[in-house]
Amino acid sequence: MKLQRVGEPGRERPILLGADGQAYDLTPVTADIDGHFLAGGGIAAAAAALDAGRLPRIDITGRRVGAPVARPGAVWCIGMNYAAHAAESGALPPETPVVFFKTPNTVVGPYDEVLIPRGSDRTDWEVELAVVIGSRARYLDSPEEAWKCIAGYTISNDVSERRFQLEESGGQWSKGKCCETFNPLGPALVPAAELDPKDLRLRSFVNGEPRQDSSTADLIFDVAYLVWHLSQFAVLEPGDILNTGTPEGVALSGRFPYLRPGDVVELEIEGIGRMRQRLRAADQPAVTP
């Protein structure tokens, strides 16, 4: 099964997608898919309700799909976690995870527009496996223990403005990472029990042309290690998002042009799905379909 949230921003409702793609209303189980739901055994309760026939079928045709997790408390991000991406960035592979943050209000739906910031000339895409934290991770004893703290997985586009990130940063990356709409997330949350994150193909496309094509098997620091490592320095809370890094094939490499208004970015990860965003200049009005 997969979990989604559908509806207009701020008014999303939780749904469950069965193995056959049928959508079911999840409101008999929870008002939303958030940290409280995840920490309270919500995924197991949703599966049980589905098996018991307690979830009404629902038609979501034409409905907006929101981010699959509501109101994350933190968006943790790992930089240069694929050796080839570190190389195209002009850096050596790190000996310890490189950590930065995005503000939670960067998170938008998987098909929402991405706004190119005022003054931007180097807006870039990054396909990433996103880990959704399901229970508090604090001073974990080992990476193996980290698996118990993971609710599931989804796709993140860690959109970046490289000039803001690298030339106007003052030594930190957040100026190039926290612009509005800079973290599309989705299209669904796949429960941890239903997906092995160790060797998933992840790809990106710009205007239909291939860009990134790699596997999570090439992560320098894998999912369990990252959760364990971060728990030694901070407390990860249910509903937090962890972006695990992007492979080679971004515009920063110099091999591809940066994004412009009207461009379309598509990202996919095996076993999770595909997302799609159109780019628009932040100062330009939205076009009503």
VOGUNU-288746 format. One record per residue (C-alpha): x, y, z; residue in three letters; residue number from 1. Coordinates in nm, 2 decimals, always signed. Layout:
<sites>
SITE       u       v       w  type  seq
SITE       X       Y       Z   ALA  NUM
...
</sites>
This chain:
<sites>
SITE       u       v       w  type  seq
SITE   +0.00   +0.00   +0.00   MET    1
SITE   +0.09   +0.37   -0.03   LYS    2
SITE   -0.02   +0.67   +0.16   LEU    3
SITE   -0.11   +1.01   +0.00   GLN    4
SITE   -0.27   +1.34   +0.09   ARG    5
SITE   -0.50   +1.50   -0.17   VAL    6
SITE   -0.67   +1.84   -0.18   GLY    7
SITE   -0.59   +2.20   -0.20   GLU    8
SITE   -0.30   +2.34   +0.01   PRO    9
SITE   -0.39   +2.34   +0.37   GLY   10
SITE   -0.70   +2.13   +0.31   ARG   11
SITE   -0.55   +1.80   +0.22   GLU   12
SITE   -0.72   +1.47   +0.33   ARG   13
SITE   -0.54   +1.14   +0.39   PRO   14
SITE   -0.59   +0.85   +0.16   ILE   15
SITE   -0.46   +0.50   +0.11   LEU   16
SITE   -0.38   +0.35   -0.22   LEU   17
SITE   -0.42   -0.03   -0.24   GLY   18
SITE   -0.21   -0.27   -0.44   ALA   19
SITE   -0.45   -0.23   -0.73   ASP   20
SITE   -0.43   +0.15   -0.73   GLY   21
SITE   -0.78   +0.19   -0.58   GLN   22
SITE   -0.79   +0.49   -0.34   ALA   23
SITE   -0.95   +0.46   +0.00   TYR   24
SITE   -1.05   +0.74   +0.24   ASP   25
SITE   -0.82   +0.72   +0.55   LEU   26
SITE   -1.02   +0.97   +0.76   THR   27
SITE   -1.18   +0.69   +0.96   PRO   28
SITE   -0.83   +0.62   +1.10   VAL   29
SITE   -0.67   +0.97   +1.11   THR   30
SITE   -0.73   +1.33   +1.03   ALA   31
SITE   -0.39   +1.36   +0.86   ASP   32
SITE   -0.06   +1.19   +0.79   ILE   33
SITE   +0.17   +1.36   +1.03   ASP   34
SITE   +0.41   +1.29   +1.31   GLY   35
SITE   +0.14   +1.20   +1.56   HIS   36
SITE   -0.01   +0.94   +1.32   PHE   37
SITE   +0.33   +0.79   +1.24   LEU   38
SITE   +0.44   +0.77   +1.60   ALA   39
SITE   +0.11   +0.61   +1.71   GLY   40
SITE   +0.13   +0.31   +1.49   GLY   41
SITE   -0.08   +0.47   +1.22   GLY   42
SITE   +0.05   +0.28   +0.93   ILE   43
SITE   -0.03   -0.05   +1.09   ALA   44
SITE   -0.37   +0.08   +1.19   ALA   45
SITE   -0.44   +0.19   +0.83   ALA   46
SITE   -0.34   -0.15   +0.69   ALA   47
SITE   -0.57   -0.32   +0.95   ALA   48
SITE   -0.86   -0.09   +0.86   ALA   49
SITE   -0.81   -0.17   +0.49   LEU   50
SITE   -0.81   -0.54   +0.56   ASP   51
SITE   -1.12   -0.51   +0.77   ALA   52
SITE   -1.31   -0.33   +0.49   GLY   53
SITE   -1.35   -0.01   +0.71   ARG   54
SITE   -1.21   +0.23   +0.45   LEU   55
SITE   -1.46   +0.37   +0.20   PRO   56
SITE   -1.35   +0.39   -0.16   ARG   57
SITE   -1.29   +0.74   -0.29   ILE   58
SITE   -1.24   +0.89   -0.64   ASP   59
SITE   -0.94   +1.12   -0.65   ILE   60
SITE   -0.95   +1.18   -1.02   THR   61
SITE   -0.84   +1.54   -1.09   GLY   62
SITE   -0.76   +1.61   -0.73   ARG   63
SITE   -0.43   +1.79   -0.64   ARG   64
SITE   -0.18   +1.56   -0.46   VAL   65
SITE   -0.01   +1.72   -0.17   GLY   66
SITE   +0.31   +1.62   +0.01   ALA   67
SITE   +0.26   +1.28   +0.17   PRO   68
SITE   +0.35   +1.41   +0.52   VAL   69
SITE   +0.19   +1.71   +0.68   ALA   70
SITE   +0.39   +1.98   +0.86   ARG   71
SITE   +0.73   +1.82   +0.90   PRO   72
SITE   +0.91   +1.96   +1.20   GLY   73
SITE   +1.25   +1.95   +1.02   ALA   74
SITE   +1.39   +1.88   +0.68   VAL   75
SITE   +1.73   +1.72   +0.72   TRP   76
SITE   +1.95   +1.71   +0.41   CYS   77
SITE   +2.27   +1.53   +0.33   ILE   78
SITE   +2.51   +1.68   +0.08   GLY   79
SITE   +2.76   +1.51   -0.16   MET   80
SITE   +2.64   +1.16   -0.06   ASN   81
SITE   +2.72   +1.00   -0.40   TYR   82
SITE   +3.09   +1.00   -0.49   ALA   83
SITE   +3.02   +1.09   -0.86   ALA   84
SITE   +2.82   +1.39   -0.75   HIS   85
SITE   +3.09   +1.51   -0.51   ALA   86
SITE   +3.33   +1.48   -0.81   ALA   87
SITE   +3.11   +1.69   -1.04   GLU   88
SITE   +3.08   +1.95   -0.76   SER   89
SITE   +3.46   +1.97   -0.74   GLY   90
SITE   +3.49   +1.81   -0.40   ALA   91
SITE   +3.63   +1.49   -0.26   LEU   92
SITE   +3.39   +1.24   -0.11   PRO   93
SITE   +3.32   +1.34   +0.25   PRO   94
SITE   +3.46   +1.13   +0.54   GLU   95
SITE   +3.15   +1.21   +0.75   THR   96
SITE   +2.80   +1.31   +0.64   PRO   97
SITE   +2.76   +1.67   +0.53   VAL   98
SITE   +2.44   +1.81   +0.69   VAL   99
SITE   +2.23   +2.11   +0.61   PHE  100
SITE   +1.87   +2.21   +0.66   PHE  101
SITE   +1.58   +2.33   +0.46   LYS  102
SITE   +1.30   +2.51   +0.62   THR  103
SITE   +0.98   +2.30   +0.65   PRO  104
SITE   +0.78   +2.56   +0.45   ASN  105
SITE   +0.98   +2.47   +0.14   THR  106
SITE   +0.78   +2.14   +0.12   VAL  107
SITE   +0.51   +2.14   -0.15   VAL  108
SITE   +0.33   +1.87   -0.35   GLY  109
SITE   +0.49   +1.65   -0.61   PRO  110
SITE   +0.31   +1.82   -0.90   TYR  111
SITE   +0.31   +2.18   -0.77   ASP  112
SITE   +0.50   +2.45   -0.95   GLU  113
SITE   +0.85   +2.53   -0.85   VAL  114
SITE   +0.92   +2.91   -0.84   LEU  115
SITE   +1.26   +3.04   -0.97   ILE  116
SITE   +1.36   +3.30   -0.71   PRO  117
SITE   +1.41   +3.66   -0.79   ARG  118
SITE   +1.76   +3.72   -0.91   GLY  119
SITE   +1.83   +3.35   -0.97   SER  120
SITE   +2.04   +3.23   -1.27   ASP  121
SITE   +2.14   +2.89   -1.14   ARG  122
SITE   +1.83   +2.70   -1.02   THR  123
SITE   +1.91   +2.33   -1.02   ASP  124
SITE   +1.73   +1.99   -0.97   TRP  125
SITE   +1.82   +1.70   -0.74   GLU  126
SITE   +1.64   +1.37   -0.72   VAL  127
SITE   +1.67   +1.22   -0.38   GLU  128
SITE   +1.54   +0.93   -0.17   LEU  129
SITE   +1.36   +1.09   +0.13   ALA  130
SITE   +1.33   +0.90   +0.46   VAL  131
SITE   +1.03   +0.97   +0.67   VAL  132
SITE   +1.10   +0.94   +1.05   ILE  133
SITE   +0.83   +0.74   +1.23   GLY  134
SITE   +0.96   +0.73   +1.59   SER  135
SITE   +1.20   +0.95   +1.79   ARG  136
SITE   +1.56   +0.88   +1.71   ALA  137
SITE   +1.79   +0.99   +2.00   ARG  138
SITE   +2.14   +0.85   +2.07   TYR  139
SITE   +2.08   +0.53   +1.88   LEU  140
SITE   +2.33   +0.26   +1.97   ASP  141
SITE   +2.39   +0.14   +1.61   SER  142
SITE   +2.28   +0.18   +1.25   PRO  143
SITE   +2.08   -0.14   +1.29   GLU  144
SITE   +1.87   +0.02   +1.56   GLU  145
SITE   +1.78   +0.30   +1.31   ALA  146
SITE   +1.56   +0.08   +1.10   TRP  147
SITE   +1.30   +0.08   +1.38   LYS  148
SITE   +1.27   +0.46   +1.36   CYS  149
SITE   +1.19   +0.48   +0.99   ILE  150
SITE   +0.82   +0.50   +0.89   ALA  151
SITE   +0.88   +0.49   +0.51   GLY  152
SITE   +1.02   +0.65   +0.20   TYR  153
SITE   +0.92   +0.90   -0.07   THR  154
SITE   +1.08   +1.12   -0.34   ILE  155
SITE   +1.23   +1.46   -0.28   SER  156
SITE   +1.34   +1.72   -0.53   ASN  157
SITE   +1.61   +1.91   -0.34   ASP  158
SITE   +1.59   +2.22   -0.56   VAL  159
SITE   +1.89   +2.44   -0.52   SER  160
SITE   +2.00   +2.79   -0.64   GLU  161
SITE   +2.37   +2.74   -0.68   ARG  162
SITE   +2.49   +3.10   -0.68   ARG  163
SITE   +2.29   +3.17   -0.36   PHE  164
SITE   +2.43   +2.84   -0.22   GLN  165
SITE   +2.79   +2.87   -0.31   LEU  166
SITE   +2.87   +3.24   -0.37   GLU  167
SITE   +2.64   +3.42   -0.13   GLU  168
SITE   +2.63   +3.16   +0.14   SER  169
SITE   +2.88   +3.30   +0.39   GLY  170
SITE   +2.99   +2.94   +0.43   GLY  171
SITE   +2.65   +2.78   +0.48   GLN  172
SITE   +2.42   +2.64   +0.20   TRP  173
SITE   +2.08   +2.74   +0.33   SER  174
SITE   +2.04   +3.06   +0.12   LYS  175
SITE   +2.04   +2.84   -0.19   GLY  176
SITE   +1.82   +2.57   -0.04   LYS  177
SITE   +1.53   +2.75   +0.14   CYS  178
SITE   +1.36   +2.95   -0.14   CYS  179
SITE   +0.98   +2.89   -0.15   GLU  180
SITE   +0.87   +2.57   -0.32   THR  181
SITE   +1.22   +2.43   -0.31   PHE  182
SITE   +1.13   +2.09   -0.18   ASN  183
SITE   +0.86   +1.91   -0.38   PRO  184
SITE   +0.78   +1.58   -0.20   LEU  185
SITE   +0.58   +1.27   -0.30   GLY  186
SITE   +0.38   +1.14   -0.47   PRO  187
SITE   +0.33   +0.89   -0.19   ALA  188
SITE   +0.47   +0.75   +0.13   LEU  189
SITE   +0.57   +0.39   +0.09   VAL  190
SITE   +0.58   +0.21   +0.43   PRO  191
SITE   +0.93   +0.09   +0.53   ALA  192
SITE   +0.81   -0.27   +0.56   ALA  193
SITE   +0.72   -0.26   +0.19   GLU  194
SITE   +1.04   -0.12   +0.03   LEU  195
SITE   +1.41   -0.20   +0.07   ASP  196
SITE   +1.60   +0.12   +0.02   PRO  197
SITE   +1.94   -0.04   -0.04   LYS  198
SITE   +1.93   -0.06   -0.43   ASP  199
SITE   +1.66   +0.16   -0.58   LEU  200
SITE   +1.70   +0.32   -0.92   ARG  201
SITE   +1.65   +0.69   -0.92   LEU  202
SITE   +1.63   +0.91   -1.23   ARG  203
SITE   +1.56   +1.27   -1.33   SER  204
SITE   +1.45   +1.43   -1.66   PHE  205
SITE   +1.43   +1.79   -1.78   VAL  206
SITE   +1.19   +1.86   -2.07   ASN  207
SITE   +1.19   +1.49   -2.13   GLY  208
SITE   +1.56   +1.46   -2.16   GLU  209
SITE   +1.75   +1.23   -1.92   PRO  210
SITE   +1.97   +1.38   -1.66   ARG  211
SITE   +2.04   +1.16   -1.35   GLN  212
SITE   +2.04   +0.78   -1.35   ASP  213
SITE   +2.18   +0.60   -1.05   SER  214
SITE   +2.10   +0.37   -0.76   SER  215
SITE   +2.08   +0.41   -0.39   THR  216
SITE   +2.34   +0.13   -0.38   ALA  217
SITE   +2.59   +0.40   -0.46   ASP  218
SITE   +2.52   +0.61   -0.15   LEU  219
SITE   +2.84   +0.68   +0.05   ILE  220
SITE   +2.64   +0.68   +0.38   PHE  221
SITE   +2.34   +0.45   +0.36   ASP  222
SITE   +1.99   +0.52   +0.51   VAL  223
SITE   +2.04   +0.34   +0.84   ALA  224
SITE   +2.39   +0.50   +0.90   TYR  225
SITE   +2.25   +0.85   +0.84   LEU  226
SITE   +1.97   +0.81   +1.09   VAL  227
SITE   +2.20   +0.67   +1.35   TRP  228
SITE   +2.47   +0.94   +1.28   HIS  229
SITE   +2.22   +1.23   +1.31   LEU  230
SITE   +2.08   +1.08   +1.63   SER  231
SITE   +2.42   +1.14   +1.80   GLN  232
SITE   +2.39   +1.51   +1.74   PHE  233
SITE   +2.02   +1.59   +1.75   ALA  234
SITE   +1.68   +1.43   +1.81   VAL  235
SITE   +1.49   +1.33   +1.50   LEU  236
SITE   +1.12   +1.35   +1.56   GLU  237
SITE   +0.83   +1.16   +1.40   PRO  238
SITE   +0.73   +1.33   +1.07   GLY  239
SITE   +1.08   +1.47   +1.01   ASP  240
SITE   +1.21   +1.43   +0.65   ILE  241
SITE   +1.56   +1.32   +0.57   LEU  242
SITE   +1.68   +1.39   +0.21   ASN  243
SITE   +1.97   +1.14   +0.16   THR  244
SITE   +2.16   +1.31   -0.12   GLY  245
SITE   +2.16   +1.33   -0.50   THR  246
SITE   +2.36   +1.14   -0.77   PRO  247
SITE   +2.55   +1.30   -1.05   GLU  248
SITE   +2.38   +1.46   -1.35   GLY  249
SITE   +2.28   +1.80   -1.21   VAL  250
SITE   +2.33   +2.14   -1.38   ALA  251
SITE   +2.61   +2.22   -1.14   LEU  252
SITE   +2.82   +1.97   -1.34   SER  253
SITE   +2.84   +2.21   -1.63   GLY  254
SITE   +2.70   +1.95   -1.87   ARG  255
SITE   +2.35   +2.08   -1.87   PHE  256
SITE   +2.18   +2.42   -1.86   PRO  257
SITE   +2.02   +2.55   -1.54   TYR  258
SITE   +1.64   +2.56   -1.52   LEU  259
SITE   +1.44   +2.84   -1.68   ARG  260
SITE   +1.07   +2.94   -1.66   PRO  261
SITE   +0.86   +2.69   -1.85   GLY  262
SITE   +1.10   +2.39   -1.80   ASP  263
SITE   +0.95   +2.07   -1.67   VAL  264
SITE   +1.14   +1.85   -1.43   VAL  265
SITE   +1.04   +1.49   -1.37   GLU  266
SITE   +1.19   +1.26   -1.10   LEU  267
SITE   +1.13   +0.90   -1.03   GLU  268
SITE   +1.24   +0.63   -0.78   ILE  269
SITE   +1.18   +0.26   -0.83   GLU  270
SITE   +0.90   +0.14   -0.61   GLY  271
SITE   +0.78   +0.48   -0.51   ILE  272
SITE   +0.66   +0.66   -0.83   GLY  273
SITE   +0.72   +0.97   -1.03   ARG  274
SITE   +0.68   +1.34   -0.97   MET  275
SITE   +0.66   +1.63   -1.21   ARG  276
SITE   +0.71   +2.01   -1.17   GLN  277
SITE   +0.68   +2.30   -1.40   ARG  278
SITE   +0.91   +2.60   -1.34   LEU  279
SITE   +0.78   +2.95   -1.31   ARG  280
SITE   +0.95   +3.28   -1.22   ALA  281
SITE   +0.85   +3.39   -0.87   ALA  282
SITE   +0.76   +3.74   -1.00   ASP  283
SITE   +0.53   +3.60   -1.27   GLN  284
SITE   +0.16   +3.53   -1.21   PRO  285
SITE   +0.04   +3.17   -1.21   ALA  286
SITE   -0.13   +3.06   -1.53   VAL  287
SITE   -0.47   +2.91   -1.48   THR  288
SITE   -0.52   +2.59   -1.68   PRO  289
</sites>
